[in-house]
Amino acid sequence: MSDAPVSEATIDLTCPRCGVATSARYYGPCATCRDTLRATVGGEAREIETEDYEPKMNVTPNAVASKD
């Protein structure tokens, strides 16, 4: 594992959402669009409860496994 510092280089790009020319480390929406998306689309994380898995009982046993 290398201890080299991470490059802070930026690239010039056009925001794919609003079309404004900007520069950023990675391709994607500009800072204004990211803030807008977080405010309108983002939500709070929540715990979702799921039922425990119970296998179906309509499966017949394998003929070889049930051979006497």
Backbone as CSV, one residue per row, in Angstrom:
resi,resn,N_x,N_y,N_z,CA_x,CA_y,CA_z,C_x,C_y,C_z
1,MET,0.842,-1.170,0.000,0.000,0.000,0.000,0.890,1.237,0.000
2,SER,0.566,2.195,-0.825,1.388,3.386,-0.972,0.903,4.492,-0.042
3,ASP,1.842,5.244,0.506,1.493,6.371,1.360,1.566,7.684,0.593
4,ALA,1.501,7.623,-0.729,1.572,8.823,-1.559,0.323,9.673,-1.343
5,PRO,0.456,10.991,-1.307,-0.709,11.852,-1.113,-1.638,11.782,-2.325
6,VAL,-2.916,11.996,-2.066,-3.928,11.978,-3.112,-3.817,13.264,-3.922
7,SER,-3.890,13.152,-5.226,-3.787,14.310,-6.102,-5.039,15.167,-5.998
8,GLU,-4.859,16.467,-5.919,-5.974,17.409,-5.844,-6.258,18.030,-7.209
9,ALA,-5.796,17.409,-8.279,-5.968,17.946,-9.625,-7.451,17.971,-10.005
10,THR,-7.837,18.999,-10.731,-9.215,19.116,-11.182,-9.260,19.076,-12.706
11,ILE,-10.434,18.763,-13.224,-10.650,18.755,-14.664,-11.737,19.774,-15.001
12,ASP,-11.635,20.363,-16.174,-12.670,21.281,-16.641,-13.757,20.460,-17.314
13,LEU,-15.008,20.690,-16.940,-16.118,19.926,-17.490,-17.382,20.769,-17.525
14,THR,-18.385,20.262,-18.194,-19.694,20.892,-18.243,-20.628,20.056,-17.368
15,CYS,-21.353,20.702,-16.474,-22.268,20.001,-15.583,-23.312,19.263,-16.427
16,PRO,-23.466,17.961,-16.224,-24.436,17.202,-17.016,-25.884,17.539,-16.674
17,ARG,-26.114,18.221,-15.572,-27.473,18.535,-15.143,-27.919,19.909,-15.622
18,CYS,-27.086,20.938,-15.418,-27.500,22.306,-15.748,-26.734,22.898,-16.925
19,GLY,-25.623,22.282,-17.341,-24.867,22.745,-18.493,-23.874,23.856,-18.223
20,VAL,-23.613,24.200,-16.975,-22.669,25.258,-16.613,-21.249,24.702,-16.656
21,ALA,-20.318,25.478,-17.188,-18.911,25.068,-17.206,-18.343,25.191,-15.794
22,THR,-17.636,24.154,-15.340,-17.086,24.134,-13.992,-15.825,23.281,-13.985
23,SER,-15.138,23.233,-12.872,-14.007,22.320,-12.723,-14.197,21.561,-11.419
24,ALA,-13.846,20.285,-11.443,-14.041,19.428,-10.280,-13.047,18.289,-10.338
25,ARG,-12.910,17.565,-9.238,-12.007,16.409,-9.202,-12.578,15.236,-9.980
26,TYR,-13.904,15.070,-9.983,-14.560,13.955,-10.645,-15.684,14.476,-11.531
27,TYR,-16.036,13.699,-12.571,-17.143,14.068,-13.440,-18.455,13.872,-12.699
28,GLY,-19.346,14.838,-12.816,-20.664,14.745,-12.194,-21.282,16.121,-12.084
29,PRO,-22.411,16.224,-11.382,-23.082,17.508,-11.223,-22.204,18.532,-10.500
30,CYS,-22.427,19.816,-10.801,-21.675,20.884,-10.137,-22.112,20.990,-8.676
31,ALA,-21.393,21.785,-7.900,-21.677,21.907,-6.460,-23.092,22.426,-6.215
32,THR,-23.558,23.379,-7.012,-24.903,23.916,-6.845,-25.943,22.830,-7.094
33,CYS,-25.770,22.058,-8.154,-26.720,20.981,-8.456,-26.686,19.902,-7.370
34,ARG,-25.496,19.567,-6.851,-25.406,18.574,-5.782,-26.159,19.036,-4.548
35,ASP,-26.009,20.317,-4.186,-26.723,20.842,-3.023,-28.230,20.800,-3.244
36,THR,-28.671,21.147,-4.453,-30.094,21.112,-4.772,-30.627,19.683,-4.705
37,LEU,-29.872,18.740,-5.258,-30.302,17.338,-5.224,-30.374,16.805,-3.799
38,ARG,-29.405,17.164,-2.966,-29.442,16.716,-1.563,-30.669,17.262,-0.848
39,ALA,-31.032,18.513,-1.147,-32.167,19.147,-0.467,-33.500,18.591,-0.949
40,THR,-33.601,18.242,-2.231,-34.896,17.826,-2.764,-35.080,16.317,-2.825
41,VAL,-34.030,15.571,-3.120,-34.170,14.133,-3.325,-33.685,13.340,-2.120
42,GLY,-32.663,13.835,-1.454,-32.071,13.102,-0.339,-33.051,12.920,0.805
43,GLY,-32.883,11.847,1.528,-33.746,11.571,2.668,-32.923,11.064,3.836
44,GLU,-33.562,10.950,4.944,-32.905,10.440,6.132,-32.791,8.927,6.040
45,ALA,-31.685,8.388,6.504,-31.503,6.939,6.540,-32.446,6.362,7.588
46,ARG,-32.998,5.224,7.287,-33.916,4.597,8.241,-33.715,3.091,8.226
47,GLU,-34.085,2.455,9.302,-33.972,1.006,9.435,-35.239,0.373,8.869
48,ILE,-35.066,-0.620,8.002,-36.213,-1.300,7.405,-36.282,-2.700,7.974
49,GLU,-37.449,-3.044,8.496,-37.629,-4.373,9.056,-38.157,-5.305,7.980
50,THR,-37.581,-6.494,7.900,-38.031,-7.497,6.942,-38.417,-8.751,7.695
51,GLU,-39.287,-9.526,7.074,-39.704,-10.780,7.696,-38.594,-11.810,7.563
52,ASP,-38.503,-12.714,8.531,-37.530,-13.791,8.459,-37.897,-14.728,7.315
53,TYR,-36.883,-15.256,6.647,-37.117,-16.170,5.533,-37.569,-17.519,6.047
54,GLU,-38.689,-17.999,5.493,-39.163,-19.342,5.807,-39.350,-20.065,4.489
55,PRO,-38.665,-21.184,4.293,-38.767,-21.893,3.013,-40.163,-22.456,2.784
56,LYS,-40.529,-22.556,1.507,-41.835,-23.118,1.149,-41.839,-24.614,1.443
57,MET,-43.002,-25.140,1.747,-43.112,-26.556,2.043,-43.715,-27.330,0.879
58,ASN,-43.857,-26.718,-0.305,-44.447,-27.416,-1.442,-43.398,-28.128,-2.294
59,VAL,-42.178,-28.235,-1.824,-41.110,-28.890,-2.565,-41.076,-30.361,-2.179
60,THR,-41.034,-31.245,-3.186,-40.975,-32.677,-2.907,-39.523,-33.107,-2.771
61,PRO,-39.248,-34.080,-1.927,-37.865,-34.524,-1.754,-37.345,-35.211,-3.018
62,ASN,-36.058,-35.185,-3.191,-35.388,-35.816,-4.310,-35.580,-37.329,-4.232
63,ALA,-35.887,-37.958,-5.362,-36.131,-39.403,-5.370,-34.906,-40.194,-4.912
64,VAL,-33.717,-39.764,-5.242,-32.502,-40.455,-4.846,-32.277,-40.309,-3.346
65,ALA,-32.572,-39.142,-2.811,-32.347,-38.901,-1.386,-33.345,-39.674,-0.523
66,SER,-34.547,-39.946,-1.053,-35.556,-40.628,-0.249,-35.603,-42.133,-0.533
67,LYS,-34.666,-42.672,-1.310,-34.621,-44.096,-1.660,-34.337,-44.919,-0.405
68,ASP,-35.071,-46.011,-0.231,-34.880,-46.859,0.951,-33.756,-47.822,0.781
